[in-house]
């Protein structure tokens, strides 16, 4: 019995982590193979291997997203809070969208197997659904961060607001760029060897530059947000801290290829194939390192919290942030590979953004509704707890304002119905009085402490 309980506890803590590891390995592997496609597509055997990898990615996508959703649903249902209704609606929408994406991926797979070609319009539709779902989820999260910042006006919520906004802008430019290029290509991409990367002219050239610039900005903002949370570790790690901090920035060198590649001209000329393979793998793994670093910022908060439910929400948020940066790879589809490697990776963006939204919002709701956890966080002087403290406090104020405003509005209507006298207070004045009351309570608490 004791052994069985231990196994169950291990399963409940580790299932999500195992699923995320499988997902990340699958996406990174697909990304590397897609970028090195010309080295793996020299004949029928290579085609069979690529088809096998493409099919395996689709089956992993379909299975993993179902298991992840079941795990997340269990955690969201455990909240049992009235504020989580919006989160449950988002969960329902995300489930439907991911199921549609699974169906579309299987249609593309059957096309490649049976017709030895795939529809460009089907690729465009699949990418649009995934990226639009991601934009909606990230926009909901951005709206919450803006509300949290407006309510408490602290630096950390501001940095995370800017970081979320940067990711949204990049996904918008990525989608516009990819769809605009794909829409100019043949209706069907038949079997062929190698890649067919087009040259970008005119408007596409502008979109390419906007995509690259927005990605660098979003990456730097996510890096800055992580530093604000992890800054407390400087005193513990010393010089190692700054090494780990600047390690993710190596990936940005890959975005500056025109300036970087000439430095390796001699090496490239001696063995071009080996250089391209090493160069591609290095920057693919550097991007993964950056994504993991961004997730560590959220994991660091959960690691030092004893509450298992809150810890799980922060882990989900961290997993989501990692997958957002790993899955934002629709640009791979512009190589017109056969099969369309990179499509499964791009389809994970909707799921990734949902995990980031669900984890962060649920953590805020949990802190806002648990007085003991708020006290415990307040007593801590650790920097990584500031984000949790800020968003929890802000979410609590939003809930209080909503309740007080609703009560005042009901009393005003009741007064008019019973006495015929209409209140002299306007809705804006009621909101102002509510804000003043909350500020007074905050001042009293500060004086007592």
C-alpha positions in Angstrom: 0.0 0.0 0.0 2.8 2.4 0.9 4.6 1.6 -2.4 1.4 2.2 -4.3 0.8 5.6 -2.7 4.4 6.6 -3.5 3.9 5.6 -7.2 0.6 7.6 -7.4 2.3 10.6 -5.8 5.2 10.3 -8.2 2.8 10.0 -11.1 0.8 13.1 -10.1 3.9 15.2 -9.8 5.8 13.9 -12.8 3.2 13.1 -15.5 3.1 16.7 -16.8 6.9 17.0 -16.8 7.3 13.8 -18.7 4.8 14.9 -21.3 6.6 18.3 -21.7 10.0 16.6 -22.1 8.6 14.3 -24.8 7.0 17.3 -26.5 10.1 19.4 -26.4 12.3 16.6 -27.7 9.9 16.0 -30.6 9.7 19.7 -31.5 13.4 20.3 -31.3 14.1 17.1 -33.4 11.6 18.2 -36.0 13.1 21.7 -36.1 16.7 20.4 -36.5 15.7 17.9 -39.3 13.7 20.6 -41.1 16.7 23.0 -41.0 19.1 20.2 -42.2 16.6 18.8 -44.7 19.0 18.9 -47.6 21.3 16.5 -45.8 18.6 13.9 -45.1 16.6 13.9 -48.4 18.9 12.1 -51.0 16.6 9.2 -51.9 13.5 7.0 -51.3 14.9 5.8 -47.9 15.3 9.3 -46.7 11.7 10.1 -47.8 10.4 7.1 -45.9 12.3 8.3 -42.8 11.0 11.8 -43.1 7.4 10.5 -43.5 7.9 8.3 -40.5 9.1 11.3 -38.4 6.3 13.5 -39.6 3.7 10.8 -38.8 5.3 10.2 -35.4 5.2 13.9 -34.6 1.5 14.0 -35.5 0.6 11.0 -33.3 2.7 12.5 -30.4 0.9 15.8 -30.9 -2.6 14.2 -30.8 -1.8 12.0 -27.7 0.2 14.6 -25.7 -2.4 17.4 -26.0 -5.2 15.1 -24.8 -3.2 14.0 -21.8 -2.1 17.5 -21.0 -5.6 18.9 -21.2 -6.9 16.1 -18.9 -4.2 17.0 -16.3 -4.9 20.8 -16.6 -8.7 20.3 -16.4 -8.3 18.4 -13.1 -6.2 21.3 -11.7 -8.6 24.0 -12.9 -11.6 22.2 -11.5 -9.9 22.0 -8.2 -10.0 25.8 -8.0 -13.8 25.8 -7.6 -13.8 29.5 -7.7 -16.4 31.8 -9.4 -13.6 33.8 -11.1 -12.3 30.7 -12.9 -15.4 30.5 -15.1 -13.6 32.5 -17.8 -10.6 30.1 -17.5 -12.9 27.1 -18.0 -14.4 28.7 -21.1 -10.9 29.2 -22.5 -10.1 25.6 -21.7 -13.2 24.4 -23.6 -12.3 26.5 -26.6 -8.6 25.4 -26.5 -9.7 21.7 -26.4 -11.9 22.1 -29.5 -9.2 24.0 -31.4 -6.5 21.5 -30.6 -8.8 18.7 -31.7 -9.4 20.5 -35.0 -5.7 20.9 -35.5 -5.1 17.2 -34.8 -7.7 16.4 -37.5 -6.1 18.7 -40.0 -2.6 17.2 -39.3 -4.0 13.7 -40.1 -5.5 15.0 -43.3 -2.1 16.4 -44.4 -0.5 13.1 -43.4 -3.0 11.1 -45.6 -2.4 13.6 -48.5 1.4 13.0 -48.3 1.0 9.2 -48.1 -1.7 8.7 -50.7 -1.4 11.5 -53.2 2.4 12.2 -52.7 1.6 15.9 -52.4 -0.1 18.3 -49.9 -2.3 21.3 -50.2 -0.8 24.7 -49.6 -4.2 26.1 -48.6 -4.5 23.3 -46.0 -1.1 24.3 -44.6 -2.2 27.9 -44.4 -5.4 27.1 -42.7 -3.7 24.9 -40.1 -1.1 27.5 -39.3 -3.7 30.3 -39.1 -5.9 28.3 -36.6 -2.9 27.5 -34.4 -1.4 31.1 -34.4 -4.8 32.8 -34.1 -5.6 30.6 -31.1 -2.2 31.5 -29.6 -2.8 35.2 -30.2 -6.2 35.0 -28.4 -4.8 33.2 -25.4 -1.8 35.6 -25.2 -4.1 38.6 -25.5 -6.3 37.4 -22.6 -3.1 37.0 -20.6 -1.9 40.5 -21.7 -5.3 41.9 -20.6 -4.8 40.4 -17.1 -1.2 41.7 -16.8 -2.4 45.2 -17.8 -5.2 45.0 -15.2 -2.7 43.8 -12.5 -0.2 46.6 -13.4 -2.9 49.3 -13.4 -4.1 48.1 -10.0 -0.8 48.1 -8.1 1.7 49.9 -10.5 4.7 47.7 -9.7 7.8 47.1 -11.9 7.6 43.3 -12.2 4.0 43.2 -13.7 5.0 45.9 -16.1 8.0 43.9 -17.4 5.8 40.8 -17.8 3.2 42.9 -19.6 5.8 44.2 -22.1 7.1 40.6 -22.5 3.7 39.2 -23.3 3.0 42.1 -25.7 6.3 41.4 -27.5 5.4 37.8 -28.0 2.0 38.7 -29.4 3.6 41.2 -31.9 6.1 38.6 -33.0 3.3 35.9 -33.6 1.4 38.5 -35.6 4.3 39.3 -37.9 5.2 35.6 -38.2 1.7 34.7 -39.3 1.5 37.6 -41.8 4.9 36.8 -43.2 4.3 33.0 -43.6 0.8 33.3 -44.9 1.8 36.0 -47.4 4.6 33.9 -48.8 2.7 30.6 -48.9 -0.3 32.2 -50.7 1.9 33.0 -53.7 3.0 29.4 -54.1 1.5 26.5 -56.1 -1.8 25.1 -54.8 -0.1 21.7 -54.2 3.5 20.8 -53.2 4.4 17.4 -54.8 7.2 15.1 -53.7 10.6 16.5 -54.3 14.1 16.3 -52.9 15.7 19.2 -51.0 14.2 22.5 -50.0 12.8 25.3 -52.2 13.4 28.4 -50.1 12.1 31.4 -52.0 13.8 34.7 -52.4 12.0 37.5 -50.6 11.4 40.7 -52.5 9.3 43.8 -52.0 6.6 43.4 -49.3 7.8 39.9 -48.3 11.3 41.4 -47.7 9.8 44.0 -45.4 7.7 41.3 -43.5 10.9 39.2 -43.1 12.7 42.1 -41.5 9.7 42.8 -39.2 9.5 39.1 -38.2 13.2 39.1 -37.3 13.1 42.4 -35.4 10.0 41.5 -33.5 11.5 38.1 -32.5 14.6 39.7 -31.2 12.6 42.2 -29.2 10.3 39.5 -27.7 13.2 37.3 -26.8 15.0 40.2 -25.0 11.8 41.2 -23.2 11.3 37.6 -22.0 15.0 37.5 -21.0 14.5 40.8 -19.0 11.4 39.4 -17.3 13.3 36.3 -16.2 16.1 38.4 -14.8 13.7 40.4 -12.6 12.5 37.2 -11.0 15.9 35.4 -10.8 18.0 38.4 -9.7 17.9 37.2 -6.1 20.2 34.2 -7.1 23.1 36.6 -7.8 24.2 36.6 -4.2 24.1 32.8 -4.1 25.8 31.9 -7.4 28.1 34.9 -7.8 29.8 34.9 -11.2 28.0 31.7 -12.3 24.8 33.7 -12.2 25.9 36.2 -14.9 27.3 33.3 -17.0 23.9 31.6 -16.9 22.1 35.0 -17.5 24.0 35.8 -20.7 24.1 32.2 -22.0 20.6 32.5 -23.6 21.7 35.6 -25.5 24.0 33.4 -27.7 20.9 32.4 -29.7 20.5 36.0 -30.9 23.8 35.7 -32.7 22.0 33.4 -35.1 19.6 36.2 -36.0 22.6 38.3 -37.0 23.8 35.9 -39.7 25.1 38.5 -42.2 27.5 39.8 -39.6 28.4 36.4 -38.0 28.9 34.1 -41.0 31.8 36.1 -42.6 33.8 35.4 -39.4 33.8 31.7 -40.2 34.6 31.9 -44.0 37.8 29.9 -43.7 36.1 27.1 -41.8 33.1 27.1 -44.1 35.2 26.8 -47.2 37.1 23.8 -45.8 34.1 21.7 -44.9 30.8 23.4 -45.7 28.5 20.5 -44.9 30.0 19.9 -41.4 29.9 23.6 -40.6 26.3 24.0 -41.6 25.3 20.9 -39.5 27.2 22.1 -36.4 26.0 25.7 -36.9 22.4 24.7 -37.2 22.4 22.3 -34.2 24.3 24.9 -32.0 21.7 27.6 -32.6 18.7 25.3 -32.3 20.0 24.1 -28.9 20.9 27.7 -27.9 17.2 28.6 -28.6 16.1 25.7 -26.5 18.5 26.9 -23.7 16.9 30.3 -23.8 13.4 28.9 -23.7 14.2 26.7 -20.7 15.8 29.8 -19.0 12.6 31.7 -19.4 10.7 28.8 -17.8 13.1 28.6 -14.9 12.0 32.0 -13.8 8.5 30.7 -13.1 9.8 27.3 -11.8 12.0 29.2 -9.3 8.9 30.7 -7.7 7.1 27.3 -7.4 10.2 25.5 -6.1 10.2 27.4 -2.8 6.4 27.2 -2.2 5.1 24.4 0.0 1.5 24.5 -1.5 1.4 21.7 -4.1 -1.6 23.2 -6.0 0.1 26.6 -6.4 3.4 24.9 -7.3 1.6 23.0 -10.1 0.1 26.1 -11.6 3.5 27.8 -11.7 5.0 24.7 -13.3 2.3 24.8 -16.0 3.0 28.4 -16.6 6.7 27.7 -17.0 6.0 24.8 -19.4 3.8 27.0 -21.5 6.5 29.8 -21.7 9.1 27.2 -22.9 6.8 25.7 -25.5 5.8 29.2 -26.8 9.4 29.9 -27.8 10.1 26.3 -29.0 6.9 26.0 -31.1 7.0 29.5 -32.8 8.6 27.9 -35.9 6.1 28.4 -38.7 8.9 30.0 -40.7 10.2 26.4 -41.4 7.3 25.9 -43.7 8.7 28.4 -46.2 11.2 25.7 -47.2 8.4 23.8 -48.9 9.7 20.5 -47.5 8.1 17.1 -48.3 6.6 16.2 -46.0 5.9 19.6 -44.4 8.2 19.2 -41.4 7.7 22.1 -39.0 3.9 22.0 -39.3 3.4 19.9 -36.1 5.7 22.2 -34.2 3.7 25.3 -35.3 0.5 23.6 -34.2 1.8 23.5 -30.6 1.6 27.3 -30.3 -2.1 27.3 -29.3 -1.5 24.7 -26.6 1.6 26.4 -25.4 -0.1 29.8 -25.0 -3.0 28.2 -23.2 -0.7 26.5 -20.7 1.0 29.9 -20.1 -2.4 31.6 -19.6 -3.9 28.8 -17.5 -0.9 28.5 -15.2 -0.4 32.2 -14.6 -4.1 33.2 -14.2 -4.8 30.2 -11.9 -1.8 31.1 -9.7 -3.1 34.6 -9.4 -6.6 33.4 -8.5 -5.2 30.9 -6.0 -3.1 33.6 -4.2 -5.9 36.1 -4.3 -8.3 33.7 -2.5 -5.9 32.2 0.1 -5.1 34.5 3.0 -2.5 32.2 4.5 -0.5 32.0 1.3 -0.6 35.8 0.8 0.8 36.2 4.4 3.5 33.6 3.8 4.6 35.4 0.5 4.5 38.8 2.2 6.8 37.6 5.0 9.3 36.4 2.5 11.9 38.8 1.2 12.9 36.7 -1.8 12.8 38.5 -5.1 11.2 35.6 -7.0 8.1 35.9 -4.9 7.4 39.5 -5.9 5.6 38.5 -9.2 3.3 36.1 -7.3 2.7 38.7 -4.6 2.0 41.4 -7.1 -0.4 39.5 -9.4 -2.2 37.9 -6.4 -2.7 41.2 -4.7 -3.9 42.8 -7.9 -6.3 40.0 -8.6 -7.7 40.3 -5.1 -8.3 44.0 -5.6 -10.0 43.4 -8.9 -12.4 40.9 -7.3 -13.1 43.3 -4.4 -13.9 46.1 -6.8 -16.2 43.9 -8.8 -18.1 42.8 -5.7 -18.4 46.2 -4.1 -19.4 47.8 -7.4 -22.0 45.1 -8.0 -23.4 45.6 -4.4 -23.5 49.4 -4.8 -25.3 49.1 -8.1 -27.9 46.7 -6.7 -28.5 49.0 -3.7 -29.0 52.0 -6.0 -31.5 50.1 -8.1 -33.3 48.8 -5.0 -33.5 52.4 -3.5 -35.1 53.6 -6.7 -37.6 50.7 -6.8 -38.7 51.1 -3.2 -38.7 54.9 -2.7 -38.7 56.2 -6.3 -35.6 58.3 -5.4 -32.7 58.0 -7.8 -29.2 57.9 -6.3 -27.1 61.0 -7.0 -24.0 58.8 -7.4 -23.0 58.0 -11.0 -21.4 54.7 -11.9 -18.0 56.4 -12.3 -18.4 57.9 -8.8 -19.2 54.5 -7.3 -16.0 53.1 -8.9 -14.0 56.0 -7.5 -15.4 55.4 -4.0 -14.6 51.7 -4.3 -11.0 52.6 -5.2 -10.6 55.0 -2.3 -11.9 52.3 0.1 -9.4 49.8 -1.1 -6.6 52.3 -0.9 -7.6 53.1 2.7 -7.6 49.5 3.7 -4.1 49.1 2.1 -2.8 52.1 4.1 -4.2 50.7 7.4 -2.5 47.4 6.8 0.8 49.1 6.1 0.5 51.1 9.3 -0.3 48.0 11.3 2.7 46.1 9.8 
